[in-house]
Amino acid sequence: MTQPITFNKYIASIYRQSKHDFNEQIAALDLRATTGDLLLFVADHPGLTQREIAHQMVLDPSLVARDLRALTTKQLVERTPDPQDGRAQRITLTPTGYQQADQIRQVMGAWWQALFAATPQANAQVTGQQLAAIYQTLQQRQERN
């Protein structure tokens, strides 16, 4: 079995390279890859609060707040008061936000497709299922804490 420290090396390297490449490819959208991740998450989970987004994405709430402010300024997300909690706001994308999320999704999809095409010994479907299982385990662990 591969040593766990090797997993960290691989995961970190894949993450850094993907973010570098995404930043180059989405530069015209005036977004960074990490902000693009947030945009995609909101597209897939509309109506969550800022706190729920931070929790589910396992991100520091202050970083989510900063990025949401930037996306709001760019008119890509909008906040609406939560009718059940006047202090909370529900986060959704604007029509322009959905357009940009679609563009980011296409860039990411093409990147991963090219990576798996260049790595024939890796199976995208199997890798996706295995990562989803690991992610689910981490989510369950986080919910218990």
C-alpha positions as CSV (number, residue, x, y, z in Angstrom):
1,M,0.0,0.0,0.0
2,T,1.1,3.5,-0.7
3,Q,2.3,5.4,2.3
4,P,-0.3,8.0,3.5
5,I,2.2,10.8,3.2
6,T,2.4,10.0,-0.5
7,F,-1.3,10.5,-0.8
8,N,-0.8,14.0,0.6
9,K,1.9,14.7,-2.0
10,Y,-0.3,13.5,-4.8
11,I,-3.4,15.3,-3.7
12,A,-1.6,18.5,-3.0
13,S,0.2,18.4,-6.4
14,I,-3.0,17.7,-8.4
15,Y,-4.8,20.4,-6.5
16,R,-2.1,23.1,-7.1
17,Q,-1.7,22.2,-10.8
18,S,-5.4,22.2,-11.4
19,K,-5.8,25.6,-9.7
20,H,-2.8,27.0,-11.7
21,D,-4.3,25.8,-15.0
22,F,-7.8,26.9,-14.1
23,N,-6.6,30.4,-13.1
24,E,-5.0,30.8,-16.6
25,Q,-8.1,29.5,-18.4
26,I,-10.6,31.6,-16.5
27,A,-8.6,34.8,-16.3
28,A,-11.0,36.4,-18.8
29,L,-13.8,35.9,-16.2
30,D,-11.9,38.0,-13.7
31,L,-12.1,35.2,-11.1
32,R,-9.6,33.1,-9.3
33,A,-10.0,29.3,-9.3
34,T,-10.9,29.2,-5.6
35,T,-13.6,31.9,-6.1
36,G,-14.8,29.8,-9.0
37,D,-15.1,26.8,-6.7
38,L,-17.4,28.8,-4.5
39,L,-19.4,30.0,-7.5
40,L,-19.8,26.3,-8.6
41,F,-20.8,25.3,-5.1
42,V,-23.5,27.9,-4.9
43,A,-24.7,26.9,-8.3
44,D,-25.1,23.3,-7.1
45,H,-26.5,24.3,-3.7
46,P,-28.6,27.5,-4.1
47,G,-30.2,29.0,-1.0
48,L,-27.7,28.1,1.6
49,T,-26.5,30.6,4.2
50,Q,-22.9,31.8,4.3
51,R,-22.3,29.7,7.4
52,E,-23.8,26.5,5.7
53,I,-21.6,27.1,2.7
54,A,-18.4,27.4,4.8
55,H,-19.3,24.3,6.8
56,Q,-20.1,22.2,3.8
57,M,-17.1,23.3,1.8
58,V,-14.9,23.0,4.9
59,L,-13.6,26.5,4.5
60,D,-12.9,29.3,7.0
61,P,-16.0,31.4,7.3
62,S,-14.1,34.6,7.0
63,L,-12.6,33.5,3.6
64,V,-16.1,32.6,2.4
65,A,-17.4,36.0,3.5
66,R,-14.6,37.7,1.7
67,D,-15.2,35.7,-1.5
68,L,-18.9,36.2,-1.3
69,R,-18.5,40.0,-1.0
70,A,-16.3,39.9,-4.1
71,L,-18.9,37.8,-6.0
72,T,-21.7,40.1,-4.8
73,T,-19.7,43.2,-6.0
74,K,-19.3,41.5,-9.4
75,Q,-23.1,40.8,-9.4
76,L,-22.6,37.1,-9.7
77,V,-24.3,36.2,-6.4
78,E,-27.2,37.8,-4.5
79,R,-28.2,37.6,-0.9
80,T,-31.8,37.4,0.2
81,P,-33.0,37.6,3.8
82,D,-33.9,34.2,5.3
83,P,-37.6,34.5,6.3
84,Q,-37.0,32.2,9.3
85,D,-33.9,33.9,10.6
86,G,-33.7,37.7,10.0
87,R,-29.9,37.7,10.7
88,A,-29.1,35.1,8.0
89,Q,-29.1,35.6,4.3
90,R,-29.6,33.0,1.6
91,I,-27.0,32.9,-1.2
92,T,-28.0,32.3,-4.8
93,L,-26.5,33.1,-8.2
94,T,-27.6,35.8,-10.5
95,P,-28.2,34.9,-14.2
96,T,-24.7,36.1,-15.0
97,G,-23.4,34.0,-12.1
98,Y,-25.0,30.9,-13.6
99,Q,-23.4,31.7,-17.0
100,Q,-20.0,32.1,-15.4
101,A,-20.5,28.9,-13.4
102,D,-21.3,27.1,-16.6
103,Q,-18.1,28.4,-18.3
104,I,-16.0,27.3,-15.3
105,R,-17.6,23.9,-15.3
106,Q,-16.7,23.5,-19.0
107,V,-13.1,24.5,-18.3
108,M,-12.8,22.1,-15.4
109,G,-14.5,19.3,-17.3
110,A,-12.1,19.7,-20.2
111,W,-9.1,19.8,-17.9
112,W,-10.1,16.6,-16.1
113,Q,-11.0,14.9,-19.4
114,A,-7.6,15.7,-20.9
115,L,-5.8,14.5,-17.7
116,F,-7.5,11.2,-17.8
117,A,-7.0,10.8,-21.5
118,A,-3.3,11.4,-20.9
119,T,-3.4,8.8,-18.1
120,P,-4.9,5.7,-19.6
121,Q,-4.1,3.5,-16.6
122,A,-6.4,5.7,-14.5
123,N,-10.2,5.2,-14.8
124,A,-12.1,8.5,-14.3
125,Q,-15.3,6.7,-13.3
126,V,-13.6,4.5,-10.7
127,T,-11.5,7.4,-9.4
128,G,-14.6,9.5,-9.1
129,Q,-16.5,6.8,-7.1
130,Q,-13.5,6.3,-4.8
131,L,-13.1,10.0,-4.1
132,A,-16.8,10.4,-3.5
133,A,-16.7,7.6,-1.0
134,I,-13.8,9.2,0.8
135,Y,-15.6,12.6,0.7
136,Q,-18.7,11.1,2.2
137,T,-16.7,9.6,5.0
138,L,-15.2,13.0,5.8
139,Q,-18.6,14.6,5.7
140,Q,-20.0,12.1,8.1
141,R,-17.0,12.6,10.5
142,Q,-17.5,16.3,10.3
143,E,-21.2,16.0,11.2
144,R,-20.4,13.9,14.2
145,N,-18.0,16.6,15.5
